[in-house]
């Protein structure tokens, strides 16, 4: 049993860090202050062929696993790009997995190459303001009329919708009262985000200003039948194939962000001299940073285990959710320790750790709450009664 990355995985990490080095602290500080999607960073990743790391080679991807994708996304976050950089790429890695698994050959050839080449951007529209994590009861409707559907409804917390060309959309095609189970009657579409029928309203939020979050309002948006993925009514089943990879990647990004914060804190603790000695010589500084390092290392092992299980085709829901939970907590602890180790300077934007602190909150909140993960593990791992 080996806990080390393979040579190929280490080469991926080094290649990603080399690209990220072109987009340094000043770049991400400017994005944090003024916003605007990091198009040049995105284009650099596309030009180097990394946007399709986990996509099939037949459509221009690298055909690698979620383990390699996790290595990549962790390196992006660890470079100092944190979630501002990782979130710009995130959808490409896991989002179209339902298309890869359930799409027709024609759909794969139509949809995957433009995304991999960076010619199109996509967003993922599932969450709604009045249903939250109760996905099976979403209200957005897609009513078939001849050779197309008409979509009406609202979505919220949709990342990159300001710049997206297409949307992976889950909508109800059979009314809830007409299905045997709430999970039935939902259909999945990958289609043009037609702004003549869809209003995209940005949400002003706590951090990660470089990657927009939005409310979407669909008012009779036409969607061709050929843009439906798989069978009508089975969309909920299809999106589940993207959920475990998403949790693994988010966990890897949380570990990377925590490592970025920890590296800054350790460097500052060696350089900052108070009372005639570097503050890093004091155990009150050392111990929180050491505990943060231990937490990040433990979380990273769980990330790699979950990714390995997924790539092997084994059940990994428990491990993927546990990795997301543990990495978010370890990343938060590392970012908090980094801010506190900087003292007052930790509150200053020029030292970057306050940005990491704001961005790590994403991993604790999205795409699923800590509490629901604990309930899931209690039920699935410990055999306790379902509580929700």
C-alpha positions in Angstrom: 0.0 0.0 0.0 1.4 3.4 -1.1 0.3 6.8 0.1 2.5 8.7 -2.3 1.5 10.2 -5.6 2.8 8.4 -8.7 5.4 9.9 -10.9 2.8 10.8 -13.5 0.6 12.5 -10.8 3.6 14.5 -9.5 4.3 15.6 -13.1 0.7 16.8 -13.3 1.1 18.7 -10.1 4.3 20.4 -11.3 2.9 21.3 -14.7 -0.2 22.9 -13.0 2.0 24.8 -10.5 4.1 26.1 -13.4 1.1 27.6 -15.2 -0.3 29.0 -11.9 3.0 30.7 -11.3 2.2 33.0 -14.2 -0.9 34.2 -12.2 0.6 35.4 -8.9 -0.7 37.1 -5.8 -1.2 40.4 -7.4 -3.4 38.9 -10.1 -5.8 37.2 -7.6 -5.8 40.2 -5.3 -7.0 42.4 -8.2 -9.6 39.8 -9.0 -10.8 39.7 -5.4 -11.1 43.5 -5.3 -12.6 44.2 -8.7 -14.1 40.9 -9.8 -14.3 39.7 -13.4 -13.9 36.2 -14.6 -10.2 35.1 -14.9 -10.5 34.5 -18.6 -6.7 34.6 -19.2 -6.1 32.0 -16.5 -8.9 29.9 -17.9 -7.4 30.2 -21.4 -4.0 29.2 -20.2 -5.4 26.0 -18.7 -7.3 25.3 -21.9 -4.3 25.9 -24.1 -2.3 23.4 -22.0 -5.0 20.8 -22.4 -6.0 20.6 -18.7 -9.7 21.5 -19.0 -10.5 18.0 -20.1 -8.3 16.1 -17.7 -11.1 13.6 -16.8 -12.8 13.6 -20.2 -12.5 10.8 -22.7 -9.6 11.0 -25.1 -12.0 10.4 -28.0 -13.4 13.9 -27.6 -10.1 15.7 -26.9 -9.7 15.0 -23.2 -6.9 13.4 -21.3 -8.9 10.4 -20.2 -7.5 10.4 -16.7 -9.2 9.8 -13.4 -10.7 11.8 -10.6 -7.6 11.2 -8.7 -5.5 13.1 -11.2 -8.2 15.8 -11.4 -8.0 16.1 -7.6 -4.2 16.5 -7.8 -4.7 19.2 -10.4 -7.3 21.2 -8.5 -5.4 20.9 -5.2 -2.4 22.3 -6.9 -4.4 25.2 -8.4 -5.7 26.1 -4.9 -2.4 25.6 -3.2 -0.7 28.0 -5.7 -2.5 30.8 -4.0 -5.3 30.9 -6.5 -7.5 29.3 -3.8 -11.1 29.0 -4.7 -11.0 31.9 -7.1 -8.8 29.9 -9.4 -10.3 26.5 -8.7 -13.9 27.5 -9.1 -13.1 28.9 -12.6 -12.2 25.4 -13.7 -14.4 23.3 -11.5 -17.4 22.8 -13.8 -15.2 21.4 -16.6 -13.9 18.6 -14.5 -17.0 17.0 -13.1 -20.0 18.9 -14.5 -20.5 17.1 -17.7 -20.0 13.6 -16.3 -23.7 12.8 -16.9 -23.2 13.7 -20.6 -20.1 11.4 -20.8 -22.0 8.5 -19.1 -25.6 8.9 -20.5 -25.3 11.1 -23.6 -25.6 9.8 -27.1 -22.5 9.7 -29.3 -23.8 12.7 -31.2 -24.3 14.7 -28.0 -20.8 13.9 -26.8 -19.2 15.0 -30.1 -21.3 18.1 -30.1 -20.9 19.1 -26.4 -17.6 17.9 -25.1 -14.9 19.2 -27.5 -15.9 22.9 -27.2 -15.8 22.7 -23.4 -12.5 20.9 -23.4 -11.0 23.4 -25.8 -12.1 26.3 -23.8 -14.4 27.6 -26.6 -17.5 27.3 -24.4 -18.2 27.7 -20.7 -20.9 25.9 -18.8 -22.8 26.4 -15.6 -24.7 23.8 -13.4 -28.3 24.7 -12.6 -29.9 22.5 -10.0 -30.4 24.4 -6.7 -33.5 26.5 -6.2 -34.4 29.2 -3.6 -37.4 27.4 -2.1 -36.1 23.8 -2.2 -32.4 24.0 -1.2 -31.0 20.5 -0.8 -34.5 18.9 -1.2 -33.7 18.5 -4.9 -36.5 16.1 -5.7 -39.0 18.8 -5.0 -37.6 21.5 -7.3 -40.2 23.7 -9.0 -38.6 24.5 -12.4 -40.7 23.0 -15.1 -39.9 21.8 -18.6 -43.0 21.2 -20.7 -42.6 19.4 -24.0 -44.2 21.1 -27.0 -43.4 19.2 -30.2 -39.6 19.1 -30.9 -38.7 21.2 -27.9 -39.4 21.9 -24.2 -40.4 25.2 -22.7 -38.6 25.9 -19.4 -40.0 28.2 -16.7 -38.7 28.6 -13.1 -35.9 29.9 -11.0 -32.4 28.7 -9.9 -30.0 30.1 -7.3 -26.3 30.0 -6.5 -25.4 29.2 -10.1 -21.7 29.8 -10.6 -20.2 31.2 -13.8 -23.7 32.0 -15.3 -22.5 35.5 -16.2 -20.0 34.0 -18.7 -21.5 30.6 -19.5 -22.6 29.7 -23.0 -24.5 26.6 -21.9 -26.3 25.3 -18.8 -26.7 21.8 -17.4 -30.2 22.1 -16.2 -32.4 19.8 -14.0 -36.1 20.5 -14.4 -39.4 18.7 -13.7 -41.0 17.2 -16.8 -43.7 15.3 -14.9 -45.6 17.0 -12.1 -44.7 15.8 -8.6 -48.2 14.7 -7.9 -48.1 12.4 -10.9 -45.1 10.3 -10.1 -44.7 7.3 -7.7 -41.5 8.7 -6.1 -40.3 12.4 -5.8 -37.0 11.4 -7.6 -39.0 10.4 -10.7 -40.1 12.9 -13.4 -37.0 15.1 -13.4 -35.1 15.4 -16.6 -31.6 16.7 -17.4 -30.7 19.0 -20.2 -27.5 20.4 -21.5 -28.4 23.4 -23.7 -27.7 27.0 -24.7 -28.3 29.5 -22.0 -30.5 31.7 -24.1 -30.5 35.1 -22.5 -33.5 36.2 -24.5 -35.5 33.9 -22.1 -33.2 33.7 -19.1 -32.3 36.5 -16.8 -29.0 36.1 -15.0 -28.8 38.2 -11.8 -25.4 38.2 -9.9 -25.3 37.8 -6.1 -23.0 40.1 -4.2 -21.2 37.7 -1.9 -18.6 37.3 0.8 -15.7 36.2 -1.3 -14.5 34.6 -4.6 -15.6 37.7 -6.5 -13.7 36.5 -9.6 -16.2 33.7 -10.1 -19.8 34.9 -10.2 -22.7 33.4 -8.3 -26.2 34.1 -9.6 -29.9 33.8 -9.6 -31.4 32.5 -12.8 -34.9 33.3 -14.0 -36.3 31.2 -16.9 -39.3 32.6 -18.7 -40.4 30.2 -21.4 -36.8 29.3 -22.5 -37.0 26.8 -25.5 -34.8 23.7 -25.2 -34.6 21.3 -28.2 -35.4 17.7 -27.4 -32.0 16.7 -28.8 -30.5 18.6 -25.8 -32.1 16.3 -23.3 -29.6 13.9 -21.7 -30.8 10.3 -21.5 -34.4 9.4 -20.9 -37.1 11.8 -19.9 -37.8 11.5 -16.1 -34.5 10.0 -15.1 -32.5 13.2 -14.6 -32.1 12.9 -10.9 -30.5 9.5 -11.3 -28.1 11.0 -13.9 -26.9 14.0 -11.8 -25.9 11.6 -9.0 -23.0 10.5 -11.2 -21.5 14.0 -10.9 -22.0 14.4 -7.1 -19.3 12.2 -5.7 -16.6 13.6 -8.0 -17.7 17.1 -7.1 -17.3 16.4 -3.4 -13.8 14.9 -4.0 -12.7 17.8 -6.1 -14.0 20.4 -3.6 -12.2 18.6 -0.8 -9.0 18.6 -2.8 -9.4 22.4 -3.3 -10.1 22.9 0.4 -6.9 21.1 1.3 -5.0 23.2 -1.3 -6.4 26.4 0.1 -5.5 25.4 3.6 -1.9 24.5 2.5 -1.6 27.9 0.8 -2.7 29.6 4.1 -0.4 27.5 6.2 2.6 28.1 4.0 2.1 31.9 4.3 1.7 31.6 8.1 4.9 29.6 8.5 6.8 32.0 6.4 5.5 35.0 8.3 6.2 33.3 11.6 9.8 32.9 10.7 10.2 36.5 9.5 8.2 38.4 12.1 10.4 39.4 15.1 8.8 40.5 18.4 10.6 40.8 21.7 13.9 40.0 20.0 12.9 36.6 18.5 10.8 35.3 15.6 7.2 34.6 16.6 7.5 31.2 15.1 9.8 30.2 18.0 6.8 30.6 20.4 4.7 27.4 21.0 1.6 29.5 21.0 2.3 30.1 17.3 3.8 26.7 16.5 1.1 24.5 17.9 -1.9 25.8 16.0 0.1 25.6 12.8 1.3 22.1 13.5 -2.3 21.0 14.3 -3.4 22.5 11.0 -0.7 20.6 9.1 -1.9 17.3 10.7 -5.5 18.0 9.9 -4.7 18.8 6.2 -2.6 15.7 5.8 -5.3 13.5 7.3 -8.0 15.1 5.1 -5.8 14.7 2.0 -5.5 10.9 2.6 -9.3 10.7 2.8 -9.5 12.7 -0.5 -7.2 10.3 -2.2 -9.1 7.3 -0.8 -12.4 8.6 -2.1 -10.9 9.4 -5.5 -9.3 6.0 -5.8 -12.6 4.2 -5.0 -14.4 6.3 -7.6 -11.8 5.6 -10.3 -11.9 1.9 -9.5 -15.7 1.9 -10.0 -16.5 1.1 -6.3 -19.1 2.8 -4.1 -17.6 5.9 -2.6 -20.5 8.0 -1.4 -19.5 7.7 2.3 -15.9 8.5 1.6 -16.5 11.3 -0.8 -18.9 13.1 1.7 -16.5 12.4 4.6 -13.6 13.8 2.6 -15.6 17.0 1.8 -16.5 17.4 5.4 -13.0 16.8 6.8 -11.2 18.8 4.2 -13.5 21.8 4.7 -12.9 21.7 8.5 -9.1 21.2 8.1 -8.9 24.0 5.5 -10.9 26.3 7.7 -8.7 25.6 10.8 -5.6 26.2 8.7 -6.9 29.5 7.3 -8.0 30.7 10.8 -4.6 29.8 12.3 -2.9 31.7 9.4 -4.9 34.8 10.0 -4.3 34.7 13.8 -0.6 34.0 13.3 -0.3 37.2 11.3 -1.9 39.2 14.1 -3.3 42.5 12.9 -1.7 41.9 9.5 -3.9 38.9 9.0 -6.8 41.3 8.5 -4.9 43.2 5.7 -5.7 42.2 2.2 -2.1 42.5 1.1 -1.2 39.4 3.2 -3.8 37.3 1.4 -4.7 35.1 4.3 -8.0 37.0 4.9 -9.0 36.1 1.4 -8.3 32.5 2.0 -10.4 32.7 5.1 -13.4 34.1 3.2 -13.0 31.6 0.4 -12.6 28.5 2.5 -16.2 29.1 3.8 -17.4 27.8 0.4 -16.2 24.4 1.2 -18.1 24.3 4.5 -21.3 25.5 2.9 -21.5 24.1 -0.6 -22.6 22.0 -2.4 -24.0 20.3 0.7 -24.1 21.4 4.3 -21.9 19.8 7.0 -25.0 18.7 8.9 -26.5 16.8 6.0 -23.2 15.0 5.5 -23.2 13.9 9.1 -26.8 12.7 8.7 -25.8 10.8 5.6 -22.8 9.1 7.3 -24.9 8.3 10.3 -27.4 6.5 8.1 -25.1 4.9 5.5 -22.0 4.1 7.6 -23.5 3.5 11.0 -26.9 2.1 10.1 -28.9 4.7 12.0 -32.5 5.7 11.0 -32.8 8.4 8.4 -33.4 11.7 10.1 -34.5 13.9 7.2 
